Amino acid sequence: MKILFKTKTKYTKEVYQKYLQFHQNKFGNKYKFNTIVTILLLSFCIIINLKYLNYKTSFIFTVILLSFCFYSFFYPVKKVQKELKTEKFEKEKEFTFKFYDKFFVISNDELYEKIKYLKLYKIYETDDFFYLYINKNHAFLLDKSNFSIGDISNFKKFIQKKICFCVKFIQKLF
């Protein structure tokens, strides 16, 4: 099979910080809104149960509220810290992305993974990167400056044809 596009991306802490900043700018307000609404609803349930002297139910809702707050505020920070300690960022691993007609391949010295385009959730473009999201929270990072086969403009057209419903090109972040 013929390689249509090939690029390499070195996963450094700086690259990951750029991705986190993009992700926060793109999805942060929605996450904050959902968190606030959930906290308000749980607080309302606590207040109503206290008003009607349902202390056991109030206690249960309080535990749920505290657990939700812990999960919403501390878990994402811990998750990012854990990700930064992984080998791919500690050793600044370089990943090669090869794009074929029906799938693309991600590889390095230890990894070889074949992914069909249908598994992609969304694709975003910034000035420096393409972010190929595989779900709402995880993405492959493609450095636009390292295409060794093909070029960026043809890659944009190619990827739009493959998954036209979920490609968003963002030229300016701020």
N, C-alpha and C positions, 0 to 999 in steps of 0.2 A: 504494500500500500504506500502511496505517495504522501510524504509529509507536506502539508499545505502551508503551515506556519509553525515556527519554532522560536521560543524565547526562554530566557533563563531569568530567575529571580533569586536574589540572595536574601534570605529571611533574617534580617537584623532587628534589633530592638527598636531602632529608629523607624524602620519600615512598618513594624507592628504598631508603633505609636501613631503613625500617620493613618493606618487603617482604623485604629480605635477612635481617633478623632473624627474621621469620616463617618464611621458607624454611629457615633454619638450624635453628630450633627444631623444625620439622616433619620435616625430612629429614636433619639433621646426624648423628644417631646411627646411622642406617642406612649412611650414607656412611662414617662412621668405622669401623663394624664391617666393612664390605666391604674397606676399605683395610687394616685390621689383618690380616684373614684372608689377603688376597693377599700382603702382606709376609711373613707367617709361612710361607706355602706356598713362595714364592720363596726365602726363607732356607733352608728345609728342603731344597729342591732343590740349593742351593749347597753346603750342608754334606754332603749325601749324595755329590755329585759330587767334592767334595774328599776325602772319606773313601776313595773308590775311585780316586783319582788321575786323575780326568777334568778336567784343568785347562782345556781348551778349553770344555767344556760349562759348567764353573763360571764361567768368564769371561763366557760368553754370558748365563747366568742373572744374574750380577752387573750386567751392562749393562742387562738387562731390569728388574731391581730398581731400579737408580738412575733409569732413565727413568720407571718407574712412580711412584717417589717424587717426582720432579720434577713430573710431570704432576699427581699428586694434591694436592701441597701448594702449588705455585707457579702453576700454570695458572688455578685458580679466582680467585686474587687478581688476577692480571693481567687476566683476563676482566672482573671487576668494575670495575677501574680504567679499562679501555678503554670499558666501557659508560657510566661516569660522564662520560667526555669526549665522548660523542656529543652531537649537536645538541639532542636532545629534553630532555636534562638541563641542558646548558650554557645553553640559551636558555629553559628551563622552559616547554616547549611544552604547550599544552592540547589534549587529545584529546576528541572528542565520540563517545559511544557511543549508537547508536540501535538499539533492539531491535524487530524485527518478528516475525511469526509463525514463519517458517521460517529466519531468519538474523539476524545483527546486523551493523552497519556501524560501522567505526572511521574517523574522519576528523579532519582539521585543515586548515590552509591548503594543504598540499602533498600530503596523503595521503587516499586513499579506498579502503578495503578492506572487502569483503563476506565474511563468514565464516559458514558453516553451523554449527549447534549440534553436529552430529556430530563436528566437528573438535576440540571441547574435550575435554581429557583429564580434568581435575577442576576443581571450583570450591570454594573455601574462603571462609568469611566470618569476619572479625574484627570488633572493635567499630567500626572506621572504614572498612574496605575489603572489597570482594569481589575475590578473586584468581581470575581465569579462566585456568587453566593450559591451554596448547596442547600442551605436552609436559612432561617431568619437570623441566625447568629454566627454562622461559619462561612468563610469565603476563602477562595484561593486568590493569592495576590500575584498579579502579573505586571512586571516592570515594563513599561512601554518603550524604554530606551534600549532594551536588549534583544530586539527581534533579529535573529540571524537568518531566518527564512521567512519571506513575506514582509509586508510593511503594515503600518498601523491602519492606514485608510482602507486597505483591502481586508484587513482583519475585521474592522468594524462592519463592513458590508457582509462579510462571510458570517459573522456571528449573529447579525441581525436576521439573516435568512434562516439560520438554524433555529433560533428561538426568538422570533420577532416580538412576541407578546411580553417579554420580560427584560428588554434591554433599555437602560436609561443612561444617557450620556450627560454627564455633569461636567461642564468645562471649568466653572469657578465654584469653589466651595464657600467662599466668604464674600 
